[in-house]
Amino acid sequence: MSTKTAPHKQGQPLPTFWKYTLGLETIICLVTALYMVVMPEHYIRTVLGIKTNDTEVTDNIYILIVQLASTITACYVYLLYHMIFDNATNVVERRIMFKYLQKAMLFGDIVIVIHSSWLYYNKPEKRTMEMIATLGMATFWGVFRWVYIVTCDKFNK
């Protein structure tokens, strides 16, 4: 009786279209995080719509922005980069983790769309081009992620 085990299945590499499109998202996430840290006052006023001259409030918001930027960098930029371009890890395991990450990011996109839509209809003073752009980007990437999640299982075979 043989005790040999089947070789570990490696799966197919991520198709080029998904690889480069999600690679573009990695760059967008990095640039966004840098924007939040380098130009916090602009981010606070234009994206968040907070117009305050209170230094203490602005400082507290800045601390939250730095925390958010570090989370974006750690979770999205680092993980996306390694899941897309790192060839040292098992492809199937990487794909499974990548699908989980995309599901989590889809949840975040849905929350952004709901919140931005609520602001758009209930707070007319918050209707800035940045808020509309945020709504558009979250909708685009949410649909894109949904398509990936629905179709990605065929690549894992």
N, C-alpha and C positions, 0 to 999 in steps of 0.2 A: 504494500500500500504506500503510495507516494504522499509525502508531506509537503510537496511544492505548493506554493501559493501563486495565485494569478498575479502577473505583473500589475503594478499600480497604473491605473488609467490616467493618462495625462490630458486628454481632451484636445480640442482644437484651440489655436490661439484666437484672441479677440479679433474679429474682422476689422480690416483697416478703417472702414467708415466709422465704426464705433470707437476705435482706438484714437483716431485723430479728433473726432468731435468731442469726446470726453476729455481728451488732452487739452483742447481749447477751453473747456470748462475749468480745468485745473488752473490754467493761466488767468482766467477771469476771476476765479476765487482768490488767487494770490494778489492780483492787482486790487481787488476790492478790499482785502485785508490791509494792504499797504495804504490805500486811500484813507481808510478809517483811522489808521494810526498817524499818518503823516499830515492829514488835513482834517483833524477832528472837528474844528469849529465849522468848517464848510459842511461836513457830514451832518453835524447836529442841526444846523440851520436849514439845509436844503433837503436832505433825505428824511430826517426825523421831524422837520418842521417846527423845531423848538427855537423860539426867538427870545432869548433871555440874556440879560446882562449880569445876572447873579453868578459871580465867579465860583461860589461854593457848589451851586447846582451844576454848572458847567464842568467843574473838576470831577464831581461824582459821576456825571454822565460819561466823561472821558475815561474814567476807570472802567466802567461797564463796556465801553466801546473797545478798549484794549483787551478786555477779557473775551469779548465776542470775536475780535480779530484773531486772537491766539487760538480760539476754538476752531475758527474757520481754517486757519493755517494747519493746525494739528490734524483735525479730522478730515477735512476735505482735500487740501492741497497734498499733504503727506500721503494719506491713504489712496487718493485717486492716482497720484503719480506711481506709487508702488504697485497698485493693482493693475494699472494699465501697462507700465513699461518694465517692471522688474521681472526678468526671466528666470531668476534663481529659485522661485517658489513653484510649487505644484500648480499647474494651470487650473485644474478642477477645483481645488481648494480656494484658489484665488478668485475664481469665477463665483463661487458660492458666497464668499465674503463680499465681493463686489456687488452682487445682487442685493444682499442685505443692506449695504451702504446706499445703493440707489433707492431702495424702499424707504429708508430713513430720510433721505434727501427729498423724496417725493412727498412724504408726510410734511416736511418743512415747507415745501413749495405750496402745498394745499393750505397750510396755515397762513402763509404770506398772502395768497390769493384771497382767502376769506377776509383777513384783516384789512388788506388794502381795498377790497371791494366795499367793505363796511365803511371805511373812512371816506371813500369816494362819494358814496351816497348819503352819508350822515354828517359829514364835516366838510362842507364846501371849501372852507379856508385851507384845508390840507391838500386840495387838488393841485399839486405841483407837478411839473414835468417829470421830476425825479420819482415821485410816487407812482405816476402812470407808467414810467419806464420800469420800475420795480415790479409792478403788477404784470406788465408785459413779459418781462424776463422770467418771472416765476411761473407764469402760464406756459411759456414756451418750453422751459426746462422740465416742467411737470409733465407735459404731454410727451416730451422726448424720453423722459425716464420711464413713463408708463409703457411706451412702445418698446423700449429696451427690456423692461421686466417681462412683458408678455412674450417677446420673441427670443429672449436669451437662452432659454432651456434647450433649444435646438442646437446651440453652439457647444453645449456641455456633453454632447454625445460622442 
